[in-house]
């Protein structure tokens, strides 16, 4: 284990590297393996730690304000794009070659966990196969994640959405919606949110959009439409024959 107590340009004999333009004294990097890379964009403010727990991990952190801890397993990638903010500690974990991506201009509240893996394997007793393989997580740009939210493996959150306090996120959440609950569900569509705080940014009342500057993320919610084949009822052959006979349509044997 190698501990680098500040984020600064660094390279060791195990080919672990840190690429940055300025030293960040409020975060540390821990290397357990080899061939790991941390790339930090100039102007980023990071508080916490990045832990490369295996080999071949890559972490990209844009120009943002991130507070928390990132844990990367074998062959994993974590990407936090520009203008992401955290109110308080955020935990991000990735294992077994998957990725976690947070889009630009996301707003993360306190005590958020983004877990692309379960930390420990679970097996089927009869087949002995794994039943909890990790899956990549993607959080779209300009997403607001409320406090105490847990985002689980395979989650895909569309840009411009809001995830309510204490929610457990699994599966796909569309863009520009409010989703909440455990399990999570969409509670409102066609929404847009902006960063100005209700108390800290004038005016103290903001009854409509004329009181804020609108970001580029004002879009209608796009819903996936299933194909006709998915909606069509399955009709067994003998039922097809009887229906045609009732309609007076002759069929050849």
N, C-alpha and C positions, 0 to 999 in steps of 0.2 A: 504494500500500500504506500502510495506517495501522496502527501498532502501539500498543496500549494495554497498558502494562507491568503493570498490576494490574487485577483484576476490580473495577470500581466503576461507579456510575451514570454513563452516558455516552450522548451522541448527537452525530452529526456532520452535516455538510451533505449527505452521501450517504444519509442516513436509516438509517445503521447505529446500533444501540442496544444498550445493556447495561442490564438491569433486575436490581437486587440491593439488599439492605438493608444490607449491610456489605461493606467492602473486603476482598478476598482478595489478599494480596501475593505468594503463591507460584505464581500463574498469570498468563499474559498472553493477550491476545486480538489476533488479526491480521485486519484487514479488507482484502480485495483488491477487493471489489465494492461493491454498494449494496443497501439494503433488507434487511440481515441483522439477526437478533435473537438475543441471548443472554439467557436468563432463568435466574437462579440463586436457589434457595430459601435462606432464612436458615438458617444453621447448617451449610451445606455446606463441606467442606474439599476444596479442589482444588489439585493440584500438577501443573503441566505447561502445556499451551497448547491454545487453541481457534482453529482457522484457518478463516475463511470465505473460500474460494478463488474463489467466483463471486458470484452475486446471489441474493437471496430465500431465504437459508438461515435455519433456525430451530433453535436448540439449547436444550433444557430440561434443567437439572440439578437434581435434588432434593436433599434433605438427606442427603448421603452422604459417603463418602471416596473420591474418584476421583483416581488418579494416571495420567497419560498424555497422549495427544495425540488431538485430534478434528479431522478434516478434512471440511468440508462443501462439496459442489459446488452447482451451480445447482438451486434449488428443493428442496433436501434438508432433511430433518428428522432430528435425533438427539435421542432422549429417554432420559435415565437417571433412573429413579425413585428414591424414597427408600430409604435403608438399604443402598445398594450399596457394597461395599468392594473395594479393590484392594490386593494385596500389593505390587505393583510396576507398572511402566509397562504400560499398555494402549493399543493403537492402534486407533482407529475411523475408517473412511473410508466416505464415501457420495458418489455422483455421479449426475447426470442424473435428479434428481427423485424419488429413492427415499428410504426411511427406515430408520433403525436404532433399535430399541426394546429397552431392557434393563429388565426388570420389577423390582419392589421386592425388597429383601432378597437380592439376588444376591451371591455371593462369587466374586471374580475373583482368581486366583493371579497369578504373575509371567509377563511376556512373552507376553501374549495379544494376538492380532490379530483384529479383527472387520472383515472386508473385504466390503462390499456391492457393490464394483466391483473390476475388475481393474487399474484405473489407466491402461490403454492399450487402444485398440480392436483387435479382431481381425476380419478380414473373410474371407468366402468369395470365392475368386479368380474363380469363374465368375459368381456372381450379384452380387458386390460388396456383399452385405448383411452387417451385423454378426452375429457368432455368439456374442458375449459381452456381451450387454446386462446391465446391473446389475439386481439384484432385492433387494427389501427383506428385512431380517433382523429376526427377533423372538426374543428370549430371555425365556422365561416367568419369573414371580416365583420367588424362592427356588431359583435354579439355581446350582450350584457348578461353575465352569469351572476345570479344572486347569491347571497350568503349561504354557506353550508350546503352547497350543491355538490353532488357526487356524479361525475361523468364516467361511465363504465365502457369497457371494451366494445368497439364497433360503433360507438356513437358518431353521428354525423349531423351537425347542427348547421342549418342554413344561415346565410349572412343576414344581419339586421334583426335578428330575433332576440327575445328576452326569455331567460330561464328563471322561473320563480324560486323564491327562498326555500331551501331544504329539499329540492327536487332530486330525484334519482333518474339520470338520463341514460337511456338505452335505445338503440335503433336510430332511425332517421327523423329529424325534426325539420320541417320546411322553413323557408326564409320568411322574414317579416311577420312573425307570429309571437304570441305569448304562450309558453308551454310551462306547465307546473304539475307537481304531484309526485307520488311514489306508489305505483309507477306513473311516469310522466304522461301527460296528454295535452294536446293543443286546446287552449281555452279561448283564444281570440286570434283572428287572422287579420291581414292587411293593416299592420301597425308599423310605426317608425318611432324610434327613440333618439334623444339627444343628450349630450353630456352635461349641460349647465345644471348645477345643483339648485334645488328648490330654494334653499336658504342662503347659499353663498354667492349666487350670481343674480344681479338685478335683471328685471324687476322681481319683487318677492311673490308676485302672482303671475302665472303663465297659463292662462286659460285656453290659448290656442297657439298654433304654430307661428303666428306673426311675432311672437315674443322670443324666438330663438332663431339661430342661423341653421338652415337645413343642410344636412350632410348629403352625400350622393347616394345614400342607402334607402331612399324613399321609394319602395317598390311594392307592388301587389304580391300577395302570397301565391306562389306557383305550386299547384297541387298536381301530383302525378295521376294521370288518368290511365286506368287499366285498359288493356286491349279488349276488343269485342269478344275475342275467344275466351278471355278470363270471365266475362260476365255471362256468356251464353250457358244455358243449362245443359247438362249432359243427358242426352236422350238415348236410351238403349235401343238397339236395332228393332226388337219386336214391337216396342212402343211406336217407333217411326212408321212401321208397316200399318199398325192399327189406325194411326192418325190419318194417313193417306187414304185408307179405305173409307173412313168416315167422311172425308172430303170428296169422295166419289172419284178419286184418282186411281186409275188402273195401274197396277205394278206387275211387272213380269217376274215369274218365279225363277 
